[in-house]
């Protein structure tokens, strides 16, 4: 049992060193973006980033893009909000089971600070009930006196 504990500590130490190496040498923050706690978890979201920028996907079936609002807050967060209407006319039907969310919602995703995001060029699209938000990274500053190689 003691040998397993020692092996686990060694593994965690190596994993920490790899994470530190990536953060230092690759200039990518590998800690996942934080979603702020909410009393509800609607809509379900996926947040990831790559060399190009941050991608956020939110599942919002049954809504129109006019019913969805997206804002970038001063504290570097993306806020997705709206009101999801009930698709069941309870005046005409008796509901046996309804597990679909309805009502007001607001999800906040804190953006990673180390990525130097270009929020002025953020874009969004809504296709097949999925909202896609993309926030690109800032272009790298141009250095004076750089040699251009002819290909």
C-alpha beads as a LAMMPS data file, in Angstrom:
LAMMPS data file: protein, C-alpha beads

151 atoms
150 bonds

1 atom types
1 bond types

-500.0 500.0 xlo xhi
-500.0 500.0 ylo yhi
-500.0 500.0 zlo zhi

Masses

1 110.0

Atoms # bond

1 1 1 0.000 0.000 0.000
2 1 1 2.826 2.381 0.899
3 1 1 4.484 1.799 -2.462
4 1 1 1.254 2.870 -4.237
5 1 1 1.129 6.108 -2.209
6 1 1 4.708 6.910 -3.170
7 1 1 4.005 6.156 -6.832
8 1 1 0.929 8.434 -6.769
9 1 1 2.908 11.308 -5.208
10 1 1 5.612 10.889 -7.859
11 1 1 3.002 10.891 -10.621
12 1 1 1.318 14.049 -9.262
13 1 1 4.703 15.784 -9.014
14 1 1 5.562 14.906 -12.632
15 1 1 2.096 16.029 -13.802
16 1 1 2.575 19.365 -11.996
17 1 1 5.982 19.861 -13.611
18 1 1 4.542 19.134 -17.074
19 1 1 1.718 21.620 -16.483
20 1 1 4.211 24.287 -15.338
21 1 1 6.428 23.610 -18.365
22 1 1 3.485 24.022 -20.765
23 1 1 2.342 27.252 -19.101
24 1 1 5.868 28.686 -19.219
25 1 1 7.037 27.554 -22.662
26 1 1 3.920 27.230 -24.777
27 1 1 2.269 30.443 -23.516
28 1 1 -1.085 28.764 -23.107
29 1 1 -3.065 28.809 -19.900
30 1 1 -4.025 25.155 -19.515
31 1 1 -6.312 25.727 -16.555
32 1 1 -9.899 25.520 -17.812
33 1 1 -11.968 28.713 -17.963
34 1 1 -14.186 29.049 -14.931
35 1 1 -17.955 29.084 -15.106
36 1 1 -19.539 30.987 -12.294
37 1 1 -21.879 29.076 -10.005
38 1 1 -25.544 29.431 -10.702
39 1 1 -28.705 28.118 -9.149
40 1 1 -29.397 26.493 -12.507
41 1 1 -27.125 24.952 -15.074
42 1 1 -28.988 26.108 -18.124
43 1 1 -28.028 26.178 -20.846
44 1 1 -25.505 23.332 -20.922
45 1 1 -22.253 24.743 -22.267
46 1 1 -18.851 23.660 -23.531
47 1 1 -15.935 26.092 -23.228
48 1 1 -12.549 25.475 -24.791
49 1 1 -9.713 27.426 -26.302
50 1 1 -7.025 26.780 -28.842
51 1 1 -4.307 28.751 -30.601
52 1 1 -6.950 30.902 -32.313
53 1 1 -9.034 31.905 -29.316
54 1 1 -11.897 30.918 -27.015
55 1 1 -14.902 28.914 -28.186
56 1 1 -18.161 28.664 -26.252
57 1 1 -21.022 26.407 -27.333
58 1 1 -24.401 26.564 -25.596
59 1 1 -27.313 24.214 -26.246
60 1 1 -30.497 26.259 -26.636
61 1 1 -32.988 24.115 -28.573
62 1 1 -36.396 25.542 -29.330
63 1 1 -35.258 29.167 -29.148
64 1 1 -34.769 31.802 -31.794
65 1 1 -31.662 33.956 -31.932
66 1 1 -33.833 36.972 -31.087
67 1 1 -34.612 35.363 -27.689
68 1 1 -30.910 35.083 -26.778
69 1 1 -28.648 37.884 -25.521
70 1 1 -24.857 37.742 -25.322
71 1 1 -22.729 40.337 -23.567
72 1 1 -19.099 40.816 -22.630
73 1 1 -18.934 42.192 -19.106
74 1 1 -16.324 44.635 -17.733
75 1 1 -14.938 41.864 -15.479
76 1 1 -13.931 39.731 -18.506
77 1 1 -16.861 37.355 -18.604
78 1 1 -19.264 36.290 -21.331
79 1 1 -22.888 36.346 -20.269
80 1 1 -25.524 34.335 -22.140
81 1 1 -29.079 35.153 -21.119
82 1 1 -32.628 34.873 -22.323
83 1 1 -36.052 33.514 -21.621
84 1 1 -37.044 30.032 -22.721
85 1 1 -40.745 29.710 -23.274
86 1 1 -42.795 26.657 -22.439
87 1 1 -43.629 24.782 -25.635
88 1 1 -46.553 22.960 -24.016
89 1 1 -49.942 24.638 -23.972
90 1 1 -51.123 23.591 -20.516
91 1 1 -54.615 24.876 -21.356
92 1 1 -54.900 22.167 -23.999
93 1 1 -52.866 19.320 -22.475
94 1 1 -52.264 17.475 -19.237
95 1 1 -48.523 17.248 -18.621
96 1 1 -47.309 13.850 -17.447
97 1 1 -43.568 14.624 -17.500
98 1 1 -41.693 17.748 -18.514
99 1 1 -37.930 17.780 -17.950
100 1 1 -37.288 20.695 -20.291
101 1 1 -36.164 23.960 -18.778
102 1 1 -38.405 27.016 -19.132
103 1 1 -38.075 30.556 -17.837
104 1 1 -35.307 33.130 -17.449
105 1 1 -31.665 32.041 -17.530
106 1 1 -28.214 33.597 -17.364
107 1 1 -24.877 31.775 -17.685
108 1 1 -21.546 33.491 -17.098
109 1 1 -18.194 32.238 -18.318
110 1 1 -15.084 33.942 -16.958
111 1 1 -12.559 34.408 -19.772
112 1 1 -8.923 33.342 -19.267
113 1 1 -6.801 36.455 -18.681
114 1 1 -3.548 35.154 -20.117
115 1 1 -4.893 34.727 -23.652
116 1 1 -4.981 38.428 -24.680
117 1 1 -8.380 38.124 -26.324
118 1 1 -9.624 40.483 -29.011
119 1 1 -13.151 41.018 -27.657
120 1 1 -13.850 43.701 -30.289
121 1 1 -13.824 40.959 -32.945
122 1 1 -15.943 38.416 -31.072
123 1 1 -18.557 36.657 -33.186
124 1 1 -21.532 34.386 -32.629
125 1 1 -23.742 32.104 -34.690
126 1 1 -26.832 30.045 -33.887
127 1 1 -27.442 26.858 -35.852
128 1 1 -29.616 23.829 -35.097
129 1 1 -30.260 24.928 -31.507
130 1 1 -26.586 25.453 -30.659
131 1 1 -25.140 28.903 -29.991
132 1 1 -21.468 29.215 -30.975
133 1 1 -19.417 32.134 -29.628
134 1 1 -15.846 32.749 -30.776
135 1 1 -13.455 35.303 -29.282
136 1 1 -10.132 35.423 -31.169
137 1 1 -6.754 36.139 -29.650
138 1 1 -5.098 39.489 -30.288
139 1 1 -2.720 39.482 -33.225
140 1 1 0.909 39.309 -32.128
141 1 1 2.566 42.745 -32.246
142 1 1 4.805 43.271 -35.232
143 1 1 8.492 43.684 -34.484
144 1 1 10.506 46.352 -36.275
145 1 1 13.377 45.046 -38.347
146 1 1 12.008 41.548 -38.906
147 1 1 13.349 39.682 -41.925
148 1 1 10.735 38.349 -44.349
149 1 1 11.603 35.025 -45.924
150 1 1 10.579 34.480 -49.547
151 1 1 8.846 31.157 -50.085

Bonds

1 1 1 2
2 1 2 3
3 1 3 4
4 1 4 5
5 1 5 6
6 1 6 7
7 1 7 8
8 1 8 9
9 1 9 10
10 1 10 11
11 1 11 12
12 1 12 13
13 1 13 14
14 1 14 15
15 1 15 16
16 1 16 17
17 1 17 18
18 1 18 19
19 1 19 20
20 1 20 21
21 1 21 22
22 1 22 23
23 1 23 24
24 1 24 25
25 1 25 26
26 1 26 27
27 1 27 28
28 1 28 29
29 1 29 30
30 1 30 31
31 1 31 32
32 1 32 33
33 1 33 34
34 1 34 35
35 1 35 36
36 1 36 37
37 1 37 38
38 1 38 39
39 1 39 40
40 1 40 41
41 1 41 42
42 1 42 43
43 1 43 44
44 1 44 45
45 1 45 46
46 1 46 47
47 1 47 48
48 1 48 49
49 1 49 50
50 1 50 51
51 1 51 52
52 1 52 53
53 1 53 54
54 1 54 55
55 1 55 56
56 1 56 57
57 1 57 58
58 1 58 59
59 1 59 60
60 1 60 61
61 1 61 62
62 1 62 63
63 1 63 64
64 1 64 65
65 1 65 66
66 1 66 67
67 1 67 68
68 1 68 69
69 1 69 70
70 1 70 71
71 1 71 72
72 1 72 73
73 1 73 74
74 1 74 75
75 1 75 76
76 1 76 77
77 1 77 78
78 1 78 79
79 1 79 80
80 1 80 81
81 1 81 82
82 1 82 83
83 1 83 84
84 1 84 85
85 1 85 86
86 1 86 87
87 1 87 88
88 1 88 89
89 1 89 90
90 1 90 91
91 1 91 92
92 1 92 93
93 1 93 94
94 1 94 95
95 1 95 96
96 1 96 97
97 1 97 98
98 1 98 99
99 1 99 100
100 1 100 101
101 1 101 102
102 1 102 103
103 1 103 104
104 1 104 105
105 1 105 106
106 1 106 107
107 1 107 108
108 1 108 109
109 1 109 110
110 1 110 111
111 1 111 112
112 1 112 113
113 1 113 114
114 1 114 115
115 1 115 116
116 1 116 117
117 1 117 118
118 1 118 119
119 1 119 120
120 1 120 121
121 1 121 122
122 1 122 123
123 1 123 124
124 1 124 125
125 1 125 126
126 1 126 127
127 1 127 128
128 1 128 129
129 1 129 130
130 1 130 131
131 1 131 132
132 1 132 133
133 1 133 134
134 1 134 135
135 1 135 136
136 1 136 137
137 1 137 138
138 1 138 139
139 1 139 140
140 1 140 141
141 1 141 142
142 1 142 143
143 1 143 144
144 1 144 145
145 1 145 146
146 1 146 147
147 1 147 148
148 1 148 149
149 1 149 150
150 1 150 151
